[in-house]
Structures are given as structure tokens and as C-alpha cells.
Amino acid sequence: MNPRTLEHVRSYYAASASQTDYTPLYGAVDADVCVVGAGYTGLNTGIALARRGYRVAVLEAGRVGWGASGRNGGQIVHSYSRDVDVIEAKYGREIAVPLAAMAFQGAAYLRENVKEFAIDCNLRDGGIFAAITESQVAKLEHHKQTWEAIGHPGLSLVAGADIAKHVATDRYKALLVDPTGGHFHPLRLAQGEALAVEALGGRVYEQSRVVRIQRGSNPIVHTALGRVRCKVVVIACNAYIDDLEPALQARSMPCGTQVIATEPLGRRGEMLLPRGECVEDTNYLLDYYRLSADNRLIYGGGVSYGAPELSAIEAIVRPKMLTTFPQLEDVHIEYAWTGNFQLTLNRLPDVGRLADNIWYSHGCSGHGVTFTHLIGRVLAEAIDGQQSRFDAFARLPHLPFPGGRTFRVPFTALGAWYYNLRDRLGF
């Protein structure tokens, strides 16, 4: 038996998704490419490589979508955790221009997958950024100008009485509405993409934690019960890389976010979000929410450094929900869960190679849904010899967190406290 079995956390997503079982890896198998991690990055790399005729093996320590890909807020939000104007100001146009050209492609690739592979993930269009303070309204205006300047039309600013047409709250000063945003059931999406890998000729193995990567011209990826002999390895573990690759671990840090799901709200839910859009505010430690297909409010927010107890999650998130929707005081919370995302020091994804035939991507820093769908194709292109898009990300500089593993959490928590204070004071 596998010495360590990882099942999905008790989330609304796990409770409302079907589960295809994939066998663990036993013995030795051969592949052209071994992908470590069956989240969105690994699965989309596998899909893109299988399309190109590569023999692909995807190894997952737990279940498909066990990590952030199956636990996130389920929102389509474009660009990166630092937008393209910030990237240009810090790193120059040579880096910013190609990243800007890709800023909206991840969402398009996600929608292509859903359509091509008929993935039943309750995909719905429409996203909103919400400003709580007057200073944040100015940020929304700048956000709109920035995205329009790089070719993203259709954005609209909404204020005053029109806010109620989108969100039933008096918390916001203005909304930036993006019809190309959207939301979906994240675990169902991951499960559908795993089926797509296998439909294209690849193999997916669950309960197959990688314990060692043996480097060389033909790497061997070892699990507790088997191994994959291959030509290329792709590391796509994100926040769950643990000690597999210390060099990557030093340049990143897992951070938790908390999510709750209410009881089904019926018509009451539709009154909260009359047009069915998803919402995230513009605080540094932001709140995000949407309706599920059965009209539950799925509400997330806050950042933790270390997993809180399940009993604490509702205490963390419910007050945030009631700040936005005080009319839900009597509503029962049926699910509460947490999960990690991977943070880098500069809040931009870390993409590169550890050797000529060992590639990686991690550190989406909270903007993983669209980026992972983009980078899967970019990695496949690069492995196949087309490296221009890969190089655009690989040029981003990344440094280890100060203080190493011992002090990176308190240093980062101090920074989060500072920005949370700014949110509260309205700066």
C-alpha cells in the first residue's frame, strides 16, 4: 500500500464533484516527459505536450486537483499579481511587453479546454473589482486605463445607484466590471483536464508522491512504489513542493487562504448578485466571492501563515461576509476549508529550469487560475523548442525570502499586517 494517502479536504467542491480514480504508480514506466503535480499547471502542460505527440506521465501526491487547483475561489482574473505597469516600472519594457501580450491568454485557454473537452464545471462569465474607499476608486480608474492600453476592451466603471444592479451591498464606492472575467467549479475543471490528458494518450497517477528526482541525460523520477524513466521533467507542485527541490522552496513561501460556503440561498442568493458575476475587492488582503451553481455564496478572504483549525475558518471569514452582506446574519455555513497558494518575494511567478531537462513553474502569488493555464502551454512550447514565451517569464529575477525558512513567515506576516492596516485606514 502507498505509505501516505491524501484525500481531498472537506470542501463544497469535493462534496459536489465526481471522482475519477487513477491508480498509483507501481514499478517502472517510460515516458518522454514526467510532470510532477496534477494541478492546473501540470495538467495543462500534459495536455499541450500530449497534443504534440509526447508520451506524458503526470504524478500526483494526492488526488487530481488536491492542492490549490481544487480549493481556490473559482474566479477568472486576468494578468498577474503585479500588473503590467508595475512590471514595466520595475523591470523595463523588454520584460513587460511580452508579459502584457500574454496577460489575457490564460483565460482564453481555460475556456478552450472547457469547450473542447466538454468539461462540466459550471463556467459563467462576468467579473467585478470593487472599490471600498475613494482612493481605491482612483486605482480602479488606473486599472481600467492600464488594461485598455494593452488591448483589453469592454471594461466599464459603475458607481452610485447602478452598483445595486450588480451587488446588493452599500459597502462599495465603485465597481470595475469585466465581462471576460468569470467563475467556475475549480475541482471539476481539474478533473476534466485530467481526463483530457488521458484522452490524448497521457497517463495520470494519483497517490504517487515524488520522493526524489535522479538527474542526468535521462532523469528518473522516484515515488515510494515506482519510478518514471524519462527525457524531461516538469516540476509543477507550487505550494506543495515541500523538500523536493530546496532551491525552489527557498524562493517561495506557502500562504493559506480561507473559504466558506453557505447553505443554498435560492432566490435570496440571486438578489445578492443579480447578474451572477464574481467579485473581489481591491484591498491588499482582499475578499472574494461568488454564487455556486446551486446558489450558495462562496466567500473567501484573509491570508494565514500555517493552516488554521477548521473551527477557526468560519470565525475568520464569516465577519468579512457580514461586513459585505449584513442581511445574511441568519445564514448557516455548511462548508469551511483552507488551502495554500505559493508566494514569491516579488509576487510574480517563478519560471525556469534547474537543469537542461528539468523545467518548473510555481509562485503564482494568488493569480494562479489563469496563469497556470497559460504557463502549461508555454512550458510545452519551450520543451518542443519554441522558447520565446518561456524566456519572457524566465527573465524575471527572483530572490530567496530574507531570513530563510526560519524567519520568512514572521517577515512576511509583518508586511501583511502593515498593508492590512493601510486597508483599514483607507490609504
C-alpha positions in Angstrom: 0.0 0.0 0.0 1.1 3.6 -0.5 2.6 4.8 2.7 0.8 8.2 2.6 -2.8 8.6 1.3 -4.1 12.1 0.6 -7.8 12.6 0.0 -9.5 15.9 -0.8 -10.2 18.3 2.1 -13.9 18.5 3.1 -14.9 21.4 0.9 -18.0 22.3 -1.1 -16.1 21.5 -4.2 -15.2 17.9 -3.1 -18.7 17.3 -2.0 -20.2 18.4 -5.3 -17.7 16.8 -7.8 -17.5 13.3 -9.1 -14.2 11.5 -8.6 -12.3 9.5 -11.3 -9.8 7.2 -9.6 -6.3 6.9 -11.1 -4.1 4.1 -9.9 -0.8 4.8 -8.1 2.4 4.3 -9.9 3.7 0.8 -9.4 7.0 -0.3 -10.8 8.9 1.3 -13.7 7.3 3.1 -16.6 8.8 5.1 -19.5 7.8 8.5 -20.8 9.1 11.3 -22.8 8.1 13.8 -20.1 7.3 13.3 -16.4 5.1 16.0 -14.9 5.2 16.3 -11.1 1.8 17.6 -9.9 -1.7 17.2 -11.2 -2.9 20.7 -10.6 -3.7 23.2 -13.4 0.0 23.8 -14.3 0.8 20.1 -14.6 -2.4 19.1 -16.3 -2.2 21.9 -18.9 1.4 21.1 -19.6 0.4 17.5 -20.0 -2.4 18.4 -22.4 -0.2 20.6 -24.5 2.6 18.0 -24.7 0.3 15.1 -25.5 -1.2 17.2 -28.4 2.4 17.4 -29.7 2.8 13.7 -29.6 4.9 13.4 -26.4 4.4 10.4 -24.1 3.4 12.1 -20.8 3.2 10.7 -17.3 1.6 13.0 -14.6 2.4 12.1 -11.0 0.1 13.4 -8.2 0.9 13.0 -4.4 -2.8 13.0 -3.6 -5.8 13.4 -5.8 -6.1 15.3 -9.1 -6.7 18.9 -8.0 -5.8 18.1 -4.4 -4.0 21.4 -3.8 -4.9 25.0 -4.8 -6.4 23.9 -8.1 -9.2 22.1 -6.3 -9.7 24.6 -3.4 -9.5 28.1 -4.9 -12.2 30.7 -5.2 -13.0 29.6 -8.7 -12.6 33.1 -10.3 -11.2 34.0 -13.7 -9.0 37.1 -13.0 -6.6 38.3 -15.7 -3.0 39.4 -15.6 -0.6 38.8 -12.7 -0.4 39.6 -9.0 1.6 42.6 -10.1 0.1 44.3 -13.1 2.0 45.1 -16.3 2.5 48.8 -15.5 4.2 47.8 -12.2 6.3 45.2 -14.0 7.4 47.8 -16.6 8.3 50.3 -13.9 10.4 47.8 -12.0 11.9 45.7 -14.8 11.6 47.7 -18.0 9.7 47.4 -21.3 11.7 44.5 -22.6 10.3 42.3 -19.9 6.9 44.0 -19.6 5.8 44.0 -23.3 5.8 40.2 -23.9 4.2 39.6 -20.5 1.5 42.1 -21.4 0.8 40.3 -24.6 0.1 37.1 -22.6 -1.9 38.7 -19.8 -5.3 37.7 -21.1 -4.5 34.4 -22.8 -4.8 32.1 -19.8 -8.5 32.8 -19.5 -8.9 32.0 -23.2 -7.1 28.7 -22.9 -9.2 27.8 -19.9 -12.4 28.4 -21.9 -11.0 26.5 -24.8 -10.4 23.5 -22.6 -13.9 23.6 -21.2 -15.4 23.8 -24.7 -13.2 21.2 -26.4 -13.3 18.6 -23.7 -16.9 19.3 -22.6 -15.9 19.9 -19.0 -19.0 20.3 -16.8 -17.6 23.0 -14.4 -20.5 25.5 -14.2 -18.5 28.1 -16.1 -20.2 31.5 -16.1 -18.9 34.9 -17.5 -18.6 38.2 -15.6 -16.2 39.5 -13.0 -16.1 42.6 -10.8 -13.3 44.5 -9.0 -14.8 46.5 -6.1 -13.5 49.7 -4.5 -14.3 50.3 -0.9 -12.6 53.7 -0.5 -12.3 56.8 -2.7 -8.5 56.1 -3.1 -9.4 52.7 -4.4 -11.8 54.2 -7.0 -8.8 56.0 -8.4 -7.0 52.7 -8.5 -9.9 51.2 -10.5 -9.7 54.0 -13.0 -6.0 53.4 -13.4 -6.6 49.7 -13.7 -9.1 50.3 -16.5 -6.7 52.5 -18.4 -3.8 50.1 -18.0 -5.8 47.1 -19.4 -7.3 49.1 -22.2 -3.8 50.3 -23.2 -2.7 46.7 -23.7 -5.8 45.7 -25.7 -8.5 44.6 -23.3 -11.8 46.3 -24.2 -15.2 46.0 -22.7 -14.4 47.3 -19.2 -16.9 49.6 -17.5 -16.9 51.7 -14.3 -20.1 51.6 -12.3 -20.9 53.9 -9.4 -23.9 55.3 -7.4 -27.2 53.6 -7.8 -26.0 51.4 -10.6 -23.9 49.4 -8.1 -27.0 47.7 -6.8 -27.6 46.2 -10.3 -24.6 44.1 -9.7 -24.1 43.7 -5.9 -26.7 44.1 -3.1 -24.4 46.0 -0.7 -23.7 49.5 0.3 -20.1 48.8 1.0 -18.6 49.9 -2.3 -17.8 53.3 -3.8 -17.4 51.9 -7.4 -17.1 48.7 -9.4 -15.0 47.8 -12.4 -16.9 45.3 -14.4 -15.1 42.9 -16.7 -17.4 40.7 -18.9 -14.4 38.5 -19.8 -13.9 37.6 -16.1 -15.9 34.8 -14.7 -16.2 31.9 -12.3 -16.4 28.1 -12.3 -16.2 24.9 -10.2 -12.4 24.6 -9.8 -12.2 20.9 -8.8 -14.4 19.8 -11.7 -12.2 21.8 -14.0 -9.1 20.0 -12.8 -10.8 16.6 -13.0 -11.9 17.4 -16.6 -8.4 18.4 -17.6 -7.0 15.1 -16.1 -9.5 13.2 -18.3 -8.3 15.3 -21.3 -4.6 14.3 -20.6 -5.6 10.6 -20.7 -7.9 11.1 -23.8 -4.9 12.5 -25.6 -2.7 9.5 -24.7 -1.1 10.6 -21.5 -1.2 8.8 -18.1 -2.2 10.2 -14.7 -1.1 8.6 -11.5 -2.6 9.5 -8.1 -1.3 8.8 -4.6 2.2 8.9 -6.1 4.3 11.4 -4.2 7.6 12.1 -5.8 10.4 11.5 -3.3 13.4 12.1 -5.5 14.4 13.2 -8.9 17.5 11.5 -10.2 19.2 13.9 -12.6 21.1 13.1 -15.7 20.6 12.9 -19.5 17.7 10.6 -18.9 16.2 11.6 -15.5 14.4 9.1 -13.3 11.6 10.3 -11.1 11.1 8.1 -8.0 8.0 7.6 -5.9 7.7 5.3 -2.9 6.4 2.5 -5.1 7.7 3.2 -8.6 9.7 5.3 -11.0 9.4 7.1 -14.3 12.3 6.9 -16.7 12.1 10.0 -19.0 13.9 12.6 -21.0 12.4 15.7 -19.4 10.9 16.5 -16.0 8.4 19.3 -15.3 8.0 20.4 -11.7 4.5 21.8 -11.1 4.0 21.4 -7.3 3.5 25.1 -6.4 2.8 25.5 -2.7 3.1 21.7 -2.0 6.7 21.2 -3.2 7.9 20.6 0.4 11.5 19.5 0.4 11.6 18.0 -3.1 13.7 20.9 -4.5 15.2 23.1 -1.8 16.3 25.8 -4.3 12.7 26.4 -5.3 11.5 26.2 -1.8 13.9 29.0 -0.7 12.5 31.4 -3.3 8.8 30.9 -2.3 6.5 30.5 0.7 3.2 28.7 1.1 0.4 31.0 2.4 -3.1 30.0 3.3 -6.4 31.5 2.3 -9.8 30.6 3.9 -13.1 29.9 2.1 -16.7 29.3 3.4 -19.8 28.1 1.5 -23.3 28.9 2.9 -26.3 26.8 2.7 -28.2 27.1 -0.6 -29.8 30.6 -0.7 -32.2 30.1 -3.5 -33.8 33.4 -4.8 -32.1 35.2 -1.9 -28.7 34.4 -3.5 -29.8 35.8 -6.8 -30.7 39.0 -5.1 -27.2 39.4 -3.7 -25.6 39.1 -7.2 -28.4 39.9 -9.7 -26.2 39.4 -12.7 -24.3 36.4 -11.4 -20.9 37.9 -11.5 -18.0 37.1 -9.2 -16.5 39.8 -7.1 -13.1 40.6 -5.5 -12.4 43.9 -3.7 -9.2 45.9 -4.0 -7.9 45.6 -0.5 -4.3 44.2 -0.1 -5.8 41.3 1.9 -8.8 41.1 -0.3 -12.2 39.4 0.0 -13.6 37.4 -3.0 -17.0 35.8 -3.5 -19.5 34.4 -6.0 -22.6 32.2 -6.2 -22.3 28.4 -6.8 -24.5 26.6 -9.3 -26.9 25.8 -6.5 -26.9 29.4 -5.2 -24.6 29.1 -2.3 -22.5 32.1 -1.5 -18.8 31.0 -1.7 -16.9 33.7 0.2 -13.1 33.8 0.8 -10.6 36.1 2.3 -7.7 36.7 4.6 -4.2 35.2 4.5 -2.7 32.8 7.0 0.8 31.5 7.5 0.2 28.0 8.7 -3.1 26.2 8.4 -5.7 27.4 10.9 -8.0 24.9 12.6 -11.2 24.2 10.7 -13.2 25.7 13.6 -11.4 28.9 13.2 -12.1 29.4 9.5 -15.7 30.4 9.9 -14.6 32.8 12.6 -12.2 34.4 10.2 -14.3 34.6 7.1 -17.9 35.0 8.4 -17.4 38.5 9.8 -15.9 39.5 6.4 -19.0 38.1 4.7 -21.3 40.0 7.1 -19.4 43.3 6.5 -20.4 43.0 2.8 -23.8 41.3 3.3 -25.2 42.1 6.8 -28.5 40.7 5.6 -27.0 37.2 5.8 -26.7 37.2 9.6 -29.1 34.2 9.9 -27.5 32.1 7.2 -25.9 28.8 8.1 -22.3 28.0 6.9 -22.2 24.4 5.6 -18.5 24.2 4.5 -15.3 25.8 5.5 -11.8 25.0 4.2 -8.4 26.3 3.6 -5.6 25.7 1.2 -2.2 27.1 0.3 -1.0 29.3 -2.6 2.7 29.9 -3.3 4.1 33.4 -2.7 7.3 34.8 -4.2 9.2 37.8 -2.9 8.3 39.9 -5.9 4.8 38.5 -6.2 5.4 37.3 -9.7 5.6 33.7 -11.0 8.9 32.0 -10.9 9.5 30.1 -14.1 12.7 28.5 -15.3 15.0 25.4 -15.4 17.0 23.6 -12.8 18.9 21.7 -15.5 18.7 21.5 -19.3 15.9 18.9 -19.0 14.3 19.9 -15.7 11.7 22.7 -16.0 9.5 24.3 -13.4 6.8 26.9 -12.8 5.5 28.0 -9.4 4.8 31.0 -7.2 1.6 32.5 -8.9 1.2 34.6 -5.8 -2.6 34.5 -5.7 -3.3 34.8 -9.5 -2.9 31.2 -10.4 -6.1 30.2 -12.2 -5.4 32.0 -15.5 -1.6 31.9 -15.2 -1.4 28.1 -14.8 -3.5 27.6 -17.9 -1.1 29.9 -19.8 2.1 28.5 -18.5 1.2 24.9 -19.2 1.2 25.8 -22.9 4.3 27.9 -22.6 6.2 25.1 -21.0 5.1 22.6 -23.6 6.2 25.0 -26.4 9.6 25.5 -24.8 10.2 21.8 -24.3 9.3 21.4 -28.0 11.9 24.0 -29.0 9.9 27.3 -29.1 11.2 29.2 -26.1 10.4 32.9 -26.7 7.3 33.0 -24.4 9.1 30.9 -21.8 12.1 33.2 -21.9 9.9 36.2 -21.2 9.0 34.8 -17.8 12.4 33.2 -17.1 14.0 36.7 -17.3 12.1 37.8 -14.2 14.6 38.0 -11.3 13.8 36.0 -8.1 15.5 36.2 -4.8 15.1 34.0 -1.7 13.0 35.2 1.2 15.1 37.1 3.8 15.7 35.1 6.9 15.4 31.7 5.2 12.8 29.2 6.3 13.1 30.3 10.0 12.2 34.0 9.6 10.4 34.2 6.2 6.9 33.8 7.9 7.3 36.5 10.5 8.8 38.9 8.0 6.0 38.3 5.5 3.3 38.4 8.2 4.7 41.8 9.4 4.4 43.1 5.8 0.8 41.7 5.6 -0.1 43.4 8.9 1.2 46.8 7.5 -0.8 46.6 4.3 -3.9 45.4 6.2 -3.5 48.5 8.4 -3.4 50.6 5.3 -6.6 48.9 4.0 -8.3 49.7 7.3 -7.2 53.3 7.3 -8.2 53.8 3.7 -4.8 54.6 2.2 
